[in-house]
């Protein structure tokens, strides 16, 4: 069985909605969340958490099965459709190795 890493970058303002989607998608309770990350996207603009470039993002990483990753991505797409202006983007990466 192969695992995937779903990496979700999103505006900190929608943290509650993203965490609800995580729980609803697969009842996953294992993840890594990095709050207050900065960056720049093609459509989301620059977020540096200062007066000139306000706003911050959170980064959520979930290691899960292929089917769980697919369900999670579906929930992220639904969030993007309803909250897209707030900014959310997800990526699925292959996990080559992990420790137990």
N, C-alpha and C positions, 0 to 999 in steps of 0.2 A: 504494500500500500504506500502510495506517495503522499507526502504532505505539501501544503502550500502555505505561504506567508501572505496574508492580506494586510497591506499597509494602507491606512486611511489617513489622509491629511484633511483637516477641516477647521473651519472657523470656531474658535472657542465658545462663541455664543450659542452654538447648537450642540454642545456637549451632551446634554440630557437626551436629546433625540437620537444621537449616534449611539449612546450606551443602551438605550431602549432597543434600537435596531439590532445591536449585537446580541442582546439577551433573547429577543424574539426570533431571530433568524435560526439559531441552532442551539439555543440555551448554553452558549459557550460562556465559561466563567474564567478562562485563562487568557490573559492578554498582557501586553505591556503598553502603558500610556505615558507619553512624554508631553507634559503640558508646556504651553508658552514657547512654541518654536516659531522661528521667523523664516520668511522666505518670499519668493516672488513667483507668480504663475502667469501664464499667458492671458488668462481670462479673469483671474481673481485679483490681480494687481499686487502691489508690494505691501507686506505686513511686517513691520519692524518694531512695533510696540512703542513708538515714540510719537511726538507731536506732529512730525512731518509725515510719517508713514504709520498711522495708528492701526491697531488691531494685531492680534496674535492668532496662531493656529495651534491645534493639538495634533499629535501624531499617535495613532493607535496601530499596534501590530498584533496580529492574531495568527498563530500557527494552528492549522486545522487540516482536516481531510479535504479532498477535492470537492466532494459534494457539499460540505459545510462552507467552503470558500464560494462555491457557486450561489448558495442561498444568501450568504452575506453580501455578495456583490449585487444580487437582486434587490436587497433591502437598501443598499447604498444608492442604487439607481433610483429607487422610489423616493428616497430622501432628496436626492439631487433634483428630481422633478418638482418636488414641493417646496424645497428650501434652497434651491440652486443659487439664489442671489447671495445667500450667506456663505457659500463656498464649501464644497466637499469634493474630494477626488480620491479614488481608490485604485490600487494596483495589486495584481496577484503575481507573486514571485515563487519560483520553485525552491523548495527546501532540499538541499543536497545532503545535509547531515544534521543531526541533533543529538544532544546528550539526554540521557534518561534521568 
